[in-house]
Every structure is written in structure tokens, then in C-alpha cells.
Amino acid sequence: MQTPTKSTWLKWSETRYQLLQDNLTLLQQEDQNELRNTQAKLAHIRSDLLELRQEVIRLGFKNPTEEIWFLKTVLPKYSSQHYLYSEWLHVLSRKPKGSPRSILQHYLCFIKQADHFIDNHYAFYQYYQLQLSVSDEQYFIRNITAEGTAHLPLADPQFSTEVSDLFGRFIALDILREWLLQKIREMDGFPVLDSWQEPFTGRRLQWTSNRTNLVEIIYGLYYTGQLNHGQATLNDIIRLMEDVFQIELKQVHRDFGNIRDRKRLTPTYFLEQMQKCIRDVVEQDMAYDPAKKQYA
């Protein structure tokens, strides 16, 4: 592909990303051995990232707005591919050769590691999920140490920022979880479980109400510490609800943002409805006189 000029290089970077995806698809088709083609993909991604880095250093950015857009939107898509296939290589190379149960635990271990990483960086994950912008000038301009980022692994100061790298990891981990869950779905005899659950053999239940109502319950359970002595993470509870109620819960953090910003309804509207229904039933039961077999 032709080397970009100062005026065209941001468009070039996005076009280059699409070309990268096309090349990864070709590599997938050329070699059906998952371990080998993952290694080949990593080599290709690394080469593209190095080329992209050279262009960032050579051409720079016209203004802070352009830099923020690139480091927040474009670069994480690239870096996520490297993080994703690096993790996938670990999943494949460490896969046990034992029983299906040991393979299941292997996949679940990587899911829990992904959840643990997100929980350890939860404030930044919310910033990513909710597509916030209030701290963009601190997070996505190079050579600035933003408040609350000193504990993060150092980024390449000529190419990226700590939060830009984190965004790439978040994208990768979200995809990795889906890949792992799909691997589990493909295992005969195992529903999609989290590590503390036993296989469920009864009738499967499905959530048929508004998903926002379920989000209220999830956050209620999380903030009141009802599960695992308060040690269950938000992602633990989300995945539990997905399995129990056969529902896909993507971008729950955005749903919670919508709940928080309600104008007409209260943030706990559904929980208040539940509270009222229980109270009405209790009051009705208390008013019943067994001797007269009628209500007072």
C-alpha cells in the first residue's frame, strides 16, 4: 500500500486496518491448524503495528483533536488484535489433553482472568463502555501522565498512552470471552457455566421481560454484596444471569448509565415495583382471618 502523506495518513490507517482484517481471514483459510494460524496472525499483526508506529512518529498529528481521535478510536482496534491473538495462543498452547471437565476448567480459568483484569480497571472499563469523553485530553494525548494512571503499565510515549493501551485490552478481552464461551458451547454435555456452578438439569428458564429490569437486579445484587460473601464481581453476576436466563447481556454498563440518567422514572423503578408487589401480598395475607375464612 502507498505510503501516506501528512494530509491522508489517518484515512490510510483505517484503510490499513481493514486490509489487516482481510489478511487475517486469508491466513485462517490457508491453514486449518488453529495453533499455527494464530502464530502466523500474530506475526502479521506485529508487522502492521510496527509500520503504524513508524507513521505516527514520522507524521504526527495536526492538532490535539486528531491525536485524541486516533489514540482513542483507531489505535485500540490495532492493539486489540495483538492482545487478542496473544491470549488466544496461550489458550491453545496450554489446553490440557485430559478429560472434557479439565478442558472446561481451562476455558473457565481464562474467562475468570479476563473478568479479573476488567474488575481491576473497572473505572476505565466504564469510561470505555459508556463512551465517555470528559477526560480525553488527559487519557489520549501522549506524554501526559493523567491522574489515576500512574499504576498502569508504561506505554510507548512516542506511539500510545496507558489508557489507549487499556482500551485495546478491553476490546480484546470482550472478544476473547465470546470465543471461550463458544468453545464451551461446542462441548457436548456442558452448558455455559461459570466456575462455581454445577450443571443445571432442570427446565431452562428464559428472561422474557425488559432487559433493563434485569440490569436493576444485577446492580442491586452487586452493590449489596449478596453473592459469595460480597466477593462476586459485577461480571460474575452478569455471566451468571446470562446462563440462568438464556439472555445475552452486552454493554450492561451502558444500560446502567441510562438507568442512572432517567428523567421520568426513578433509577430503581423495577425494584420498587417488586417491593410494592411483595408488600401488597404480605398485607393481603396479614388481613386474612383463617377462622372466618375471609379477609378483614
NULOSE-786186 format. One record per residue: x, y, z of N, C-alpha, C in turn. Coordinates in steps of 0.05 Angstrom, whole numbers, plus 5000, padded with zeros to 4 digits. Example, Ala and Ser with C-alpha at 12.3 -4.5 7.8 and 13.67 -1.06 7.14 Angstrom:
BEGIN
 n_px n_py n_pz ca_px ca_py ca_pz c_px c_py c_pz
 5264 4886 5156  5246  4910  5156 5264 4934 5156
 5257 4955 5142  5273  4979  5143 5258 5001 5157
END
This chain:
BEGIN
 n_px n_py n_pz ca_px ca_py ca_pz c_px c_py c_pz
 5017 4976 5000  5000  5000  5000 5018 5025 5000
 5009 5046 4985  5025  5070  4983 5029 5084 5010
 5054 5095 5014  5060  5108  5039 5043 5133 5041
 5030 5139 5064  5012  5162  5066 5027 5188 5068
 5013 5210 5061  5023  5237  5065 5011 5248 5091
 5020 5271 5099  5010  5283  5124 4980 5287 5123
 4969 5294 5100  4941  5300  5098 4923 5276 5095
 4935 5252 5089  4918  5229  5083 4923 5206 5103
 4942 5209 5121  4951  5185  5135 4930 5174 5155
 4913 5190 5166  4892  5179  5185 4873 5162 5169
 4865 5171 5146  4848  5154  5129 4863 5128 5121
 4888 5131 5115  4905  5108  5108 4905 5088 5131
 4907 5098 5156  4908  5079  5179 4883 5063 5181
 4860 5075 5175  4835  5060  5177 4832 5040 5154
 4841 5049 5130  4841  5030  5107 4860 5007 5112
 4882 5013 5124  4902  4993  5131 4891 4972 5150
 4874 4982 5169  4862  4963  5188 4844 4944 5174
 4828 4953 5155  4810  4935  5141 4826 4915 5125
 4849 4924 5113  4866  4906  5099 4878 4884 5118
 4884 4893 5142  4894  4874  5162 4873 4852 5168
 4848 4860 5171  4827  4841  5176 4824 4822 5152
 4826 4832 5128  4824  4815  5104 4847 4795 5104
 4871 4804 5111  4894  4786  5111 4892 4764 5133
 4880 4772 5156  4876  4752  5177 4856 4731 5168
 4836 4739 5153  4817  4720  5143 4830 4700 5123
 4847 4711 5106  4862  4694  5087 4880 4674 5102
 4893 4683 5123  4910  4665  5138 4894 4643 5151
 4870 4650 5160  4852  4630  5172 4845 4608 5151
 4841 4616 5127  4833  4598  5106 4856 4581 5096
 4880 4591 5097  4904  4577  5087 4913 4554 5105
 4909 4557 5130  4918  4536  5149 4897 4530 5170
 4886 4506 5170  4864  4499  5188 4875 4492 5216
 4901 4490 5219  4913  4485  5245 4911 4510 5261
 4895 4510 5282  4889  4534  5297 4914 4546 5310
 4931 4529 5321  4955  4539  5334 4974 4552 5314
 4978 4540 5292  4997  4551  5272 4986 4577 5260
 4960 4577 5253  4950  4602  5241 4948 4625 5261
 4945 4619 5286  4946  4640  5307 4974 4652 5308
 4994 4635 5307  5022  4645  5307 5027 4662 5282
 5017 4653 5259  5021  4669  5234 5006 4696 5236
 4983 4696 5247  4968  4721  5250 4982 4740 5268
 4994 4730 5290  5009  4748  5308 5032 4761 5294
 5047 4746 5278  5069  4757  5263 5060 4779 5244
 5038 4775 5231  5027  4794  5212 5018 4819 5227
 5004 4816 5249  4994  4838  5265 5018 4855 5276
 5038 4841 5286  5062  4855  5296 5075 4872 5274
 5077 4862 5250  5089  4877  5228 5072 4902 5222
 5046 4899 5222  5028  4922  5217 5031 4943 5239
 5032 4934 5264  5034  4953  5286 5061 4969 5285
 5082 4955 5277  5108  4969  5275 5107 4989 5253
 5094 4982 5231  5092  5001  5208 5075 5025 5217
 5053 5020 5231  5036  5042  5241 5051 5060 5260
 5067 5048 5277  5084  5064  5296 5103 5083 5281
 5115 5073 5260  5134  5089  5244 5119 5113 5232
 5095 5109 5223  5080  5131  5211 5071 5152 5231
 5064 5143 5255  5057  5161  5277 5081 5179 5284
 5104 5167 5286  5128  5182  5293 5136 5201 5270
 5133 5191 5246  5142  5207  5222 5123 5231 5217
 5097 5226 5219  5078  5246  5211 5065 5262 5234
 5062 5249 5257  5050  5262  5279 5021 5269 5274
 5011 5289 5288  4982  5297  5286 4980 5327 5282
 4960 5336 5269  4956  5364  5263 4949 5380 5289
 4933 5367 5306  4923  5381  5330 4915 5360 5351
 4909 5369 5376  4901  5350  5397 4876 5334 5390
 4857 5346 5376  4832  5332  5369 4838 5308 5352
 4857 5311 5332  4864  5289  5315 4879 5267 5331
 4896 5276 5349  4911  5256  5365 4892 5240 5383
 4873 5254 5396  4854  5240  5413 4838 5220 5397
 4829 5228 5374  4812  5210  5357 4828 5185 5350
 4853 5189 5342  4869  5166  5334 4875 5147 5358
 4884 5159 5380  4892  5142  5403 4868 5130 5417
 4844 5142 5414  4821  5131  5428 4805 5111 5410
 4806 5116 5384  4789  5101  5365 4804 5082 5347
 4825 5092 5335  4839  5076  5314 4859 5057 5327
 4878 5067 5343  4899  5051  5353 4889 5027 5370
 4869 5031 5388  4860  5008  5404 4850 4985 5386
 4839 4991 5363  4830  4969  5345 4854 4952 5336
 4876 4966 5330  4900  4952  5322 4912 4936 5345
 4916 4950 5367  4929  4936  5390 4912 4914 5401
 4886 4916 5399  4868  4895  5409 4874 4869 5394
 4881 4870 5369  4886  4846  5354 4910 4831 5364
 4931 4847 5372  4955  4835  5383 4949 4822 5410
 4935 4837 5427  4928  4826  5453 4910 4801 5450
 4891 4802 5432  4872  4780  5429 4886 4755 5420
 4902 4756 5399  4915  4732  5389 4938 4723 5407
 4950 4741 5422  4969  4732  5442 4956 4715 5464
 4933 4725 5474  4918  4709  5494 4908 4683 5482
 4898 4684 5457  4888  4660  5445 4909 4639 5441
 4934 4648 5436  4956  4630  5433 4961 4616 5460
 4959 4631 5482  4962  4618  5509 4939 4598 5514
 4915 4605 5506  4893  4586  5510 4898 4560 5495
 4907 4562 5470  4911  4538  5454 4935 4522 5463
 4957 4536 5468  4981  4521  5475 4980 4508 5502
 4964 4519 5520  4962  4507  5547 4938 4489 5551
 4923 4485 5530  4899  4468  5532 4906 4440 5541
 4894 4430 5562  4901  4403  5572 4891 4381 5553
 4904 4358 5554  4896  4336  5538 4879 4315 5553
 4869 4324 5577  4855  4305  5594 4825 4304 5588
 4809 4302 5609  4780  4299  5606 4767 4324 5597
 4742 4322 5587  4727  4346  5580 4723 4365 5604
 4721 4354 5628  4719  4371  5651 4744 4388 5655
 4767 4377 5651  4792  4393  5654 4794 4414 5632
 4785 4408 5608  4785  4427  5586 4766 4450 5593
 4742 4443 5603  4723  4463  5612 4735 4482 5632
 4748 4471 5653  4760  4487  5673 4782 4505 5662
 4796 4495 5642  4817  4510  5628 4805 4535 5615
 4783 4532 5601  4770  4555  5588 4759 4574 5610
 4747 4563 5630  4735  4580  5651 4757 4596 5666
 4780 4584 5669  4803  4598  5682 4810 4623 5666
 4811 4622 5640  4817  4645  5623 4795 4666 5624
 4770 4657 5626  4747  4675  5629 4750 4691 5655
 4756 4677 5676  4758  4690  5703 4782 4709 5703
 4804 4702 5689  4826  4721  5687 4818 4746 5672
 4803 4743 5651  4793  4767  5636 4775 4784 5654
 4757 4771 5668  4739  4786  5687 4755 4800 5708
 4775 4786 5719  4792  4798  5740 4806 4823 5730
 4817 4822 5706  4831  4845  5695 4812 4869 5692
 4788 4863 5681  4768  4885  5678 4760 4896 5705
 4756 4879 5725  4748  4889  5751 4770 4906 5764
 4795 4899 5759  4818  4915  5770 4820 4942 5756
 4808 4945 5733  4809  4970  5718 4781 4980 5712
 4763 4976 5731  4735  4980  5726 4728 5009 5718
 4740 5028 5731  4734  5056  5725 4740 5062 5695
 4762 5052 5686  4770  5056  5658 4752 5040 5639
 4743 5016 5648  4725  5000  5632 4698 5014 5629
 4689 5027 5650  4664  5042  5648 4667 5065 5628
 4690 5079 5629  4696  5101  5611 4695 5091 5582
 4706 5067 5578  4706  5054  5551 4678 5046 5543
 4663 5032 5561  4637  5022  5554 4617 5044 5549
 4618 5065 5566  4598  5086  5564 4606 5107 5543
 4629 5104 5531  4639  5122  5510 4640 5151 5521
 4651 5154 5545  4654  5180  5557 4676 5196 5544
 4677 5222 5548  4697  5238  5535 4709 5260 5554
 4699 5261 5579  4707  5283  5596 4736 5285 5602
 4750 5262 5602  4779  5261  5608 4796 5255 5583
 4785 5258 5560  4800  5250  5535 4827 5265 5533
 4828 5290 5540  4853  5306  5537 4875 5295 5556
 4867 5283 5578  4887  5271  5596 4894 5243 5588
 4875 5228 5577  4878  5200  5572 4891 5194 5544
 4886 5212 5525  4893  5204  5497 4911 5225 5483
 4927 5239 5498  4949  5255  5487 4975 5245 5499
 4994 5240 5482  5019  5228  5490 5035 5246 5509
 5051 5233 5525  5069  5246  5544 5055 5263 5565
 5031 5254 5572  5016  5266  5594 5010 5243 5614
 5017 5247 5639  5011  5228  5660 4985 5236 5673
 4963 5223 5665  4937  5231  5676 4933 5221 5704
 4917 5235 5719  4911  5227  5746 4898 5199 5746
 4908 5182 5764  4896  5155  5766 4908 5135 5747
 4929 5142 5732  4941  5123  5712 4969 5116 5719
 4980 5126 5741  5008  5120  5748 5013 5091 5753
 4993 5076 5761  4996  5047  5767 4995 5030 5742
 4988 5041 5719  4985  5026  5694 5012 5020 5682
 5014 4998 5667  5039  4993  5652 5046 5016 5634
 5072 5023 5633  5080  5046  5616 5075 5040 5587
 5065 5060 5573  5061  5057  5544 5085 5069 5529
 5087 5062 5504  5108  5074  5486 5101 5104 5483
 5117 5122 5494  5109  5151  5495 5108 5164 5467
 5122 5152 5447  5121  5163  5420 5097 5153 5404
 5083 5133 5415  5063  5119  5399 5036 5118 5412
 5035 5116 5438  5010  5110  5451 5008 5123 5479
 4986 5117 5493  4983  5125  5521 4974 5100 5537
 4976 5102 5563  4968  5080  5580 4939 5072 5576
 4921 5093 5574  4893  5087  5572 4886 5077 5543
 4900 5087 5523  4896  5076  5496 4903 5046 5496
 4925 5039 5509  4932  5010  5511 4910 4994 5526
 4899 5006 5547  4878  4993  5562 4853 4988 5545
 4846 5008 5529  4823  5005  5511 4827 4982 5492
 4852 4979 5482  4858  4956  5465 4854 4930 5479
 4863 4929 5505  4859  4904  5521 4829 4899 5526
 4814 4919 5531  4785  4915  5536 4771 4903 5512
 4777 4915 5488  4766  4904  5464 4773 4874 5461
 4799 4868 5465  4809  4841  5462 4795 4822 5482
 4793 4830 5507  4781  4813  5527 4752 4808 5523
 4737 4828 5513  4709  4823  5507 4706 4802 5485
 4723 4804 5465  4722  4784  5443 4731 4757 5453
 4753 4756 5469  4763  4731  5480 4742 4716 5495
 4727 4730 5512  4706  4717  5528 4686 4703 5509
 4678 4717 5488  4659  4705  5470 4670 4681 5456
 4696 4682 5448  4708  4658  5436 4709 4635 5455
 4716 4640 5480  4717  4619  5500 4690 4607 5506
 4670 4625 5508  4643  4615  5513 4633 4598 5489
 4641 4605 5465  4634  4589  5442 4647 4562 5443
 4672 4561 5452  4686  4535  5455 4671 4518 5475
 4661 4530 5496  4646  4514  5516 4620 4505 5505
 4606 4522 5490  4581  4514  5477 4585 4490 5459
 4608 4488 5446  4613  4467  5428 4620 4440 5442
 4624 4441 5468  4630  4417  5483 4604 4403 5490
 4600 4379 5480  4576  4364  5485 4572 4359 5515
 4548 4364 5525  4542  4357  5553 4548 4379 5573
 4558 4402 5564  4564  4424  5582 4549 4449 5574
 4532 4459 5591  4521  4486  5586 4542 4507 5592
 4537 4532 5584  4556  4553  5591 4554 4559 5620
 4575 4553 5635  4575  4555  5664 4598 4574 5673
 4594 4585 5696  4617  4598  5710 4627 4578 5730
 4650 4583 5741  4665  4562  5755 4651 4552 5781
 4634 4568 5793  4622  4559  5818 4596 4544 5814
 4587 4541 5789  4561  4529  5784 4564 4499 5778
 4544 4484 5785  4542  4456  5777 4523 4454 5753
 4527 4434 5736  4509  4432  5712 4480 4432 5721
 4464 4447 5706  4436  4450  5712 4420 4430 5695
 4404 4414 5707  4389  4393  5692 4359 4398 5691
 4349 4418 5705  4321  4423  5705 4312 4438 5680
 4287 4447 5680  4277  4462  5658 4290 4489 5656
 4300 4496 5632  4314  4522  5629 4294 4545 5629
 4301 4566 5643  4284  4590  5645 4295 4611 5627
 4277 4628 5616  4285  4649  5598 4275 4676 5608
 4292 4696 5608  4283  4723  5616 4267 4734 5593
 4241 4740 5598  4223  4750  5577 4214 4779 5582
 4223 4791 5604  4216  4818  5610 4236 4837 5598
 4233 4863 5603  4252  4883  5594 4280 4878 5606
 4301 4878 5590  4328  4872  5600 4337 4893 5620
 4326 4917 5618  4334  4938  5638 4325 4930 5666
 4303 4915 5668  4294  4906  5694 4315 4886 5706
 4326 4869 5689  4346  4850  5698 4372 4865 5706
 4378 4886 5692  4402  4902  5699 4399 4914 5727
 4375 4924 5733  4370  4934  5760 4376 4913 5781
 4366 4888 5776  4371  4866  5795 4401 4861 5798
 4415 4860 5775  4444  4854  5775 4459 4874 5792
 4453 4900 5788  4468  4920  5803 4459 4920 5832
 4433 4913 5837  4424  4911  5865 4439 4889 5880
 4442 4865 5867  4457  4843  5879 4486 4851 5883
 4498 4865 5864  4526  4872  5865 4532 4892 5888
 4517 4914 5888  4522  4935  5907 4514 4928 5936
 4497 4908 5939  4490  4899  5966 4506 4875 5974
 4523 4865 5957  4541  4843  5964 4528 4817 5972
 4508 4809 5956  4492  4786  5963 4505 4759 5956
 4524 4759 5938  4535  4733  5928 4564 4730 5937
 4571 4705 5944  4598  4698  5951 4609 4717 5973
 4593 4723 5993  4601  4740  6015 4610 4767 6005
 4598 4777 5984  4605  4803  5973 4629 4803 5955
 4640 4779 5950  4664  4777  5933 4658 4773 5904
 4634 4767 5897  4627  4763  5868 4629 4790 5854
 4643 4789 5831  4646  4814  5815 4621 4819 5799
 4620 4844 5789  4597  4851  5771 4596 4833 5747
 4619 4827 5735  4620  4809  5712 4611 4781 5719
 4619 4772 5743  4610  4745  5753 4579 4744 5752
 4567 4765 5763  4537  4765  5765 4524 4767 5737
 4536 4783 5720  4526  4786  5693 4526 4759 5678
 4549 4745 5680  4551  4719  5666 4533 4698 5678
 4529 4699 5705  4510  4681  5718 4482 4685 5707
 4474 4710 5705  4447  4716  5695 4444 4708 5666
 4465 4712 5650  4464  4703  5622 4459 4673 5620
 4472 4658 5637  4469  4629  5635 4442 4620 5647
 4434 4631 5669  4409  4623  5683 4385 4630 5666
 4385 4654 5654  4361  4664  5640 4364 4664 5609
 4386 4652 5599  4390  4649  5570 4386 4675 5555
 4401 4695 5564  4400  4722  5552 4428 4732 5548
 4432 4746 5527  4458  4758  5522 4458 4787 5533
 4476 4792 5551  4477  4818  5564 4503 4833 5556
 4502 4846 5533  4524  4863  5525 4520 4891 5533
 4542 4905 5539  4541  4934  5546 4522 4940 5569
 4523 4923 5589  4506  4927  5613 4513 4954 5626
 4538 4962 5625  4547  4987  5637 4532 5011 5624
 4528 5009 5597  4513  5030  5584 4483 5030 5593
 4472 5006 5596  4444  5004  5607 4443 5018 5634
 4463 5013 5651  4463  5025  5677 4465 5056 5675
 4480 5065 5656  4482  5094  5651 4455 5106 5644
 4440 5091 5628  4413  5100  5620 4394 5100 5645
 4397 5079 5662  4381  5078  5686 4388 5102 5704
 4413 5108 5707  4422  5130  5724 4412 5157 5714
 4409 5160 5688  4401  5185  5676 4372 5188 5671
 4355 5170 5682  4327  5171  5677 4315 5198 5686
 4296 5208 5670  4283  5233  5677 4256 5228 5689
 4240 5211 5676  4212  5207  5685 4210 5186 5707
 4226 5165 5705  4225  5143  5724 4249 5145 5743
 4246 5133 5767  4268  5132  5786 4288 5111 5777
 4314 5113 5786  4334  5093  5779 4327 5065 5788
 4310 5062 5808  4303  5036  5819 4273 5029 5813
 4263 5038 5790  4235  5035  5784 4226 5006 5786
 4240 4987 5774  4231  4959  5774 4233 4947 5802
 4255 4953 5817  4258  4943  5844 4236 4954 5862
 4227 4979 5857  4205  4990  5872 4179 4976 5866
 4176 4968 5840  4152  4953  5832 4152 4926 5847
 4175 4912 5848  4176  4887  5862 4170 4891 5892
 4181 4912 5903  4176  4918  5932 4146 4922 5937
 4133 4937 5919  4104  4942  5923 4088 4916 5920
 4095 4899 5901  4080  4874  5897 4083 4856 5922
 4107 4854 5932  4111  4837  5956 4096 4849 5980
 4097 4875 5983  4084  4888  6005 4053 4883 6003
 4042 4886 5979  4013  4882  5975 4005 4853 5983
 4021 4834 5975  4015  4806  5981 4017 4801 6011
 4037 4812 6024  4041  4808  6053 4017 4821 6068
 4010 4845 6060  3988  4859  6073 3961 4844 6069
 3958 4832 6045  3934  4816  6040 3934 4791 6057
 3957 4778 6060  3959  4754  6077 3953 4761 6106
 3964 4783 6115  3960  4791  6143 3931 4798 6149
 3917 4807 6128  3889  4815  6132 3870 4791 6132
 3880 4768 6124  3863  4744  6122 3858 4731 6150
 3833 4726 6156  3826  4714  6182 3819 4685 6177
 3836 4666 6184  3830  4637  6179 3805 4627 6192
 3798 4638 6215  3774  4629  6229 3748 4636 6213
 3749 4659 6201  3726  4668  6186 3728 4661 6156
 3752 4651 6149  3758  4645  6121 3751 4668 6103
 3758 4692 6112  3754  4716  6096 3774 4737 6104
 3776 4758 6087  3795  4780  6093 3781 4800 6110
 3797 4813 6127  3786  4833  6145 3778 4858 6130
END
